[in-house]
Amino acid sequence: MKKKHVFLLLVLVIVLLTAGIFYKEDYNKKNPTSSGPIVIRLSHVANETSPIHLSCVYFEEILEERSQGKFDVQVYPNSQLGGDRQAVEAVSLGSITASFPGTAVLAGFEPKFMVGDLPFIFKTREAAYKAFDNELGYELNKLLEPHNLVNLGYGETGYRHITNSVKAISSPDDLAGISIRTMENPIHMASFRAWGANPTPISFSELFTALQQNTIDAQENPLQIISSSRFYEVQDYLSLTGHFFASGSLLFNKEFLDNLPQDLNTMLRECAREMIEYERKITQEMEKEFLQELEAAGMNINEVSPEQKDLFIEMSQSVYEEYEDMLGKRLIELAKKYND
């Protein structure tokens, strides 16, 4: 009986602590200046060495300093509060304040967010920044409001590149017959089919083992993921195709922001903007380090020239045609606007 009582007591303590966390969150949301600092619980899935986490910590530091302690920012890395989709749902409900997911995840809430997943739609990352910071971003952000979400900026994870255990990839012909893991994203899968590969959605948690056991030949991810996941241990070739641009969205609960005093709301938004600029900057700087690490680890790295990329782009037209009706021609043009 004593063991049973101890167990029940532990369960009760956990329930009360959990309820306290979410009560504090809800109380702050409704009474943002009434009792102590305003708690912001900021979730993301990346590890502590990633540009995503470093930029979240930067946001924590500057917002707490400038508000003179009126905000208490608590950063939760490594999916501690759930994966990207779960975190977005939690922000929408208000059970956590903010999250920094990959923008592709938002396509599960609003399909038009897939416009950024179209292959080679941004010729440079600077073109992507301008598009997301202007008309494209404004149009997409409107779609989030009915979900009780506000996007305070678009960061980046970097361009996605192909690794494999077969050969260097320089043209679509090189992908013929190669099995490649992709995200469960219809545009990503359609693109690789157009290039002659066999795309296979596999959970990221199972990817390393699938590559190690040769269940699949290849995968594609930004350099920071390729490096931090140690794919160089099970993949010989890295081809810098840059076929998709991976962006991220700094999402806040709309009700939380709406209930902040105007001065604190403005301050938070300014710090968020600086956070995004910082994240973009260190992502570019760290990519050089990632490349050096991957080369030192023994990967064969090959650049893909603009002329070679044109071959991929030419074979991508069927994907654009397939998704034009769903995404809307205007939205696609807004994404491409800053390429020239």
C-alpha positions in Angstrom: 0.0 0.0 0.0 2.8 2.4 0.8 4.3 2.0 -2.7 0.9 2.7 -4.2 0.5 5.8 -2.1 4.0 7.1 -3.1 3.2 6.5 -6.8 -0.1 8.3 -6.5 1.6 11.2 -4.7 4.2 11.5 -7.4 1.5 11.5 -10.1 -0.3 14.3 -8.3 2.8 16.4 -8.0 3.5 16.1 -11.7 0.0 17.0 -12.6 0.0 20.1 -10.3 3.4 21.2 -11.7 2.2 20.8 -15.3 -1.0 22.6 -14.5 1.0 25.4 -12.9 3.1 25.9 -16.0 0.2 26.2 -18.3 -1.8 28.4 -15.8 1.2 30.7 -15.7 1.2 30.8 -19.5 -2.5 31.6 -19.7 -2.3 34.1 -16.8 0.5 36.0 -18.5 -1.4 36.0 -21.7 -4.5 37.6 -20.1 -2.7 39.8 -17.6 0.7 40.6 -19.2 1.9 43.1 -16.7 0.1 42.0 -13.5 2.4 39.6 -11.8 6.2 39.5 -12.3 7.9 39.1 -15.6 6.0 38.0 -18.7 7.0 34.4 -19.5 7.8 33.5 -23.1 8.3 29.8 -23.7 10.1 29.4 -27.1 10.3 26.0 -28.6 12.4 24.6 -31.5 13.6 21.2 -32.7 17.3 22.0 -33.4 20.3 21.2 -31.1 22.2 23.7 -28.9 25.0 24.3 -31.5 22.6 25.2 -34.4 22.1 28.7 -35.7 18.4 28.3 -34.8 19.2 27.8 -31.1 21.9 30.4 -31.0 19.5 33.0 -32.5 16.8 32.1 -30.0 19.3 32.6 -27.1 20.3 35.9 -28.7 16.6 36.9 -28.7 16.3 35.9 -25.0 19.3 38.1 -24.1 18.4 41.2 -26.0 14.7 41.2 -25.0 15.3 40.6 -21.3 18.0 43.2 -21.3 16.0 45.9 -23.1 12.8 45.3 -21.2 14.8 45.4 -17.9 13.5 42.1 -16.8 9.8 42.6 -17.9 10.2 39.5 -20.1 11.4 36.1 -19.0 12.3 34.1 -22.2 12.7 30.4 -21.7 14.2 28.5 -24.8 13.5 24.8 -25.2 15.7 23.1 -27.9 15.8 19.5 -29.1 12.0 19.0 -29.5 11.6 19.2 -25.7 8.1 20.6 -26.1 7.3 18.5 -29.2 8.2 18.3 -32.9 7.6 21.2 -35.2 4.0 20.4 -36.0 3.2 19.8 -32.3 4.8 23.0 -31.3 2.9 25.0 -33.9 -0.3 23.5 -32.7 0.6 24.4 -29.1 1.4 28.0 -30.1 -1.9 28.2 -31.9 -3.7 27.0 -28.7 -1.6 29.2 -26.4 -0.2 26.4 -24.3 3.3 27.7 -25.4 4.1 31.2 -26.5 6.3 30.8 -29.5 8.1 28.4 -31.8 10.7 28.6 -34.6 9.7 25.7 -37.0 10.6 25.1 -40.6 8.2 27.0 -42.8 7.5 23.8 -44.8 5.6 22.6 -41.6 3.1 25.4 -42.0 1.9 23.8 -45.3 0.0 21.4 -43.1 -2.1 24.3 -41.8 -2.1 26.4 -45.0 -1.1 24.6 -48.3 0.0 27.9 -49.9 3.1 27.9 -47.7 4.4 25.2 -50.1 5.2 28.0 -52.6 8.7 28.3 -50.9 9.2 24.6 -51.5 9.1 24.9 -55.3 12.5 23.8 -56.8 15.0 26.6 -57.5 12.3 29.3 -56.9 14.9 31.5 -55.2 18.1 31.9 -57.3 19.9 33.4 -54.3 19.3 33.5 -50.6 19.2 37.3 -50.8 16.3 37.0 -53.3 14.5 34.7 -50.7 15.1 37.3 -47.9 13.6 40.1 -50.0 10.6 38.0 -51.1 9.8 36.9 -47.5 10.4 40.3 -46.1 8.1 42.0 -48.6 5.0 41.0 -50.6 5.4 37.2 -50.4 5.8 37.3 -46.6 2.8 39.7 -46.2 0.5 37.4 -48.2 1.6 34.3 -46.4 1.4 35.9 -42.9 -2.3 36.8 -43.5 -3.1 33.1 -43.8 -1.9 32.5 -40.3 -4.1 34.9 -38.5 -7.2 32.6 -38.5 -5.0 30.0 -36.8 -4.2 32.5 -33.9 -0.6 32.7 -35.1 1.6 35.7 -35.9 4.8 35.3 -37.9 7.5 37.8 -36.8 10.1 36.9 -39.4 11.5 34.3 -41.8 14.8 32.8 -40.9 16.6 30.1 -42.8 18.2 26.7 -42.4 20.0 27.1 -45.8 19.7 25.5 -49.2 19.1 21.7 -49.3 21.8 19.6 -50.9 22.0 15.9 -51.9 24.2 13.3 -50.3 24.4 9.7 -51.4 26.5 6.6 -51.4 26.6 5.9 -55.2 28.2 8.8 -57.1 28.5 12.6 -57.5 25.3 14.3 -58.7 25.8 16.9 -61.3 22.7 16.5 -63.5 19.3 14.9 -63.4 20.7 11.9 -65.3 22.9 11.1 -62.3 19.8 10.7 -60.2 18.2 8.1 -62.4 17.2 5.1 -60.4 18.6 6.4 -57.1 16.4 6.0 -54.0 16.4 9.1 -52.0 14.7 10.0 -48.7 12.6 13.1 -48.8 10.3 14.9 -46.4 6.7 13.9 -46.6 6.2 16.9 -48.9 4.3 16.5 -52.2 6.3 19.1 -54.0 9.7 17.7 -52.9 8.6 14.2 -54.0 7.2 15.4 -57.3 10.5 17.3 -58.0 12.7 14.2 -57.4 10.4 12.1 -59.6 10.8 14.7 -62.3 14.6 14.4 -62.0 14.4 10.6 -62.3 15.0 9.6 -58.7 12.8 7.3 -56.5 11.7 9.6 -53.6 10.8 7.8 -50.3 9.4 9.6 -47.3 11.1 8.3 -44.1 10.9 9.7 -40.6 14.0 11.8 -39.8 14.6 9.7 -36.7 15.0 6.6 -38.8 17.1 8.2 -41.6 20.6 7.5 -40.4 19.8 3.8 -39.9 18.2 3.6 -43.3 21.3 5.0 -45.0 23.6 2.8 -42.9 21.7 -0.3 -43.9 21.5 0.8 -47.6 17.7 0.7 -47.4 18.0 3.9 -49.5 20.9 5.5 -51.4 20.6 9.1 -50.7 19.0 12.0 -48.7 18.8 15.8 -49.0 19.2 18.4 -46.3 20.9 21.7 -45.4 24.6 21.6 -44.5 24.0 22.1 -40.8 21.7 19.0 -40.7 24.1 16.9 -42.8 26.9 17.8 -40.4 25.1 17.6 -37.1 23.5 14.3 -38.0 26.9 12.9 -39.0 25.7 11.6 -42.4 29.3 11.6 -43.5 29.6 8.4 -41.6 27.2 6.6 -44.0 27.4 8.8 -47.2 30.4 9.3 -49.4 29.2 12.1 -51.8 27.9 15.6 -51.2 26.6 17.5 -54.2 25.9 21.2 -53.7 22.7 21.2 -55.7 20.8 23.9 -53.7 17.5 22.6 -55.1 15.2 23.8 -52.3 15.6 26.8 -50.0 14.7 25.9 -46.4 13.2 28.8 -44.4 12.0 29.0 -40.9 9.2 31.1 -39.3 9.3 32.8 -35.9 5.7 32.2 -34.7 3.9 33.8 -31.7 0.5 33.2 -30.3 -1.6 36.1 -31.6 -3.7 36.5 -28.4 -0.4 36.8 -26.4 0.8 39.6 -28.7 -2.6 41.4 -28.8 -2.6 41.5 -25.0 0.8 43.1 -24.6 1.1 46.8 -23.8 2.0 48.7 -27.0 5.5 49.6 -25.9 6.4 46.0 -25.0 4.7 44.7 -28.2 6.9 47.1 -30.2 10.0 46.1 -28.3 9.4 42.4 -28.8 8.8 42.8 -32.5 12.1 44.8 -32.9 14.0 42.2 -31.0 12.5 39.5 -33.2 13.6 41.3 -36.3 17.1 41.6 -35.0 17.0 37.9 -34.1 16.1 37.0 -37.7 18.9 39.1 -39.1 21.3 37.4 -36.6 20.1 33.9 -37.5 20.5 34.6 -41.3 24.0 36.0 -40.7 25.4 33.1 -38.6 23.8 30.5 -40.8 25.8 31.8 -43.7 29.0 32.0 -41.6 28.6 28.5 -40.1 27.9 26.9 -43.5 31.5 27.5 -44.4 32.6 25.7 -41.3 30.2 22.8 -42.0 31.7 22.4 -45.4 35.2 22.2 -44.0 34.1 19.7 -41.4 32.4 17.5 -44.0 35.4 17.6 -46.3 37.7 16.8 -43.4 35.5 13.9 -42.5 36.2 12.4 -46.0 33.1 13.4 -48.0 33.6 13.9 -51.7 32.1 17.4 -52.4 31.2 18.6 -55.8 29.9 22.0 -56.8 27.0 22.2 -59.3 27.5 24.9 -61.9 24.7 27.3 -63.0 24.6 25.5 -66.3 24.1 22.2 -64.6 21.4 23.6 -62.4 19.6 24.8 -65.5 19.1 21.2 -66.4 17.4 20.6 -63.1 15.3 23.7 -63.5 14.2 22.7 -67.0 13.0 19.4 -65.7 11.2 21.1 -62.8 8.6 22.9 -65.0 6.2 20.0 -64.8 6.1 20.5 -61.0 5.3 24.2 -61.4 2.5 23.4 -63.8 1.1 20.7 -61.4 0.9 23.1 -58.5 0.1 26.4 -60.1 -3.7 26.1 -59.6 -3.3 25.3 -55.9 -0.7 27.9 -55.1 -1.9 30.6 -57.5 0.2 32.1 -60.2 0.3 35.5 -58.4 1.9 33.9 -55.3 4.5 32.1 -57.4 5.4 35.4 -59.1 5.7 37.2 -55.8 8.2 34.5 -54.8 10.2 34.9 -58.0 10.0 38.7 -58.0 13.5 39.4 -56.6 15.5 36.9 -58.6 16.6 39.5 -61.2 
